[in-house]
Amino acid sequence: MLPIAAMARVIRKAGVKRVSADAIKELEKTVSGLAIELASDSAEMARHAGRKTIKKEDILLASGKA
């Protein structure tokens, strides 16, 4: 789902100089799974508020940052 090159940039921004292709693919799978779960939880927050549109507040609530 997410571009492999973007995942490699994320890893490099964390200060890692060398990373295997398998590690990049695994990070992509993990991040995609977390994003799907967060989007689903955010949609539930919006439905609970009587809306069809997900707002920033829904994402913050779903992520526990609100």
Stockholm file with secondary structure:
# STOCKHOLM 1.0

chainA/1-66         MLPIAAMARVIRKAGVKRVSADAIKELEKTVSGLAIELASDSAEMARHAGRKTIKKEDILLASGKA
#=GR chainA/1-66 SS CCCHHHHHHHHHHTTCSCCCHHHHHHHHHHHHHHHHHHHHHHHHHHHHTTCSSCCHHHHHHHHTCC
#=GC SS_cons        CCCHHHHHHHHHHTTCSCCCHHHHHHHHHHHHHHHHHHHHHHHHHHHHTTCSSCCHHHHHHHHTCC
//
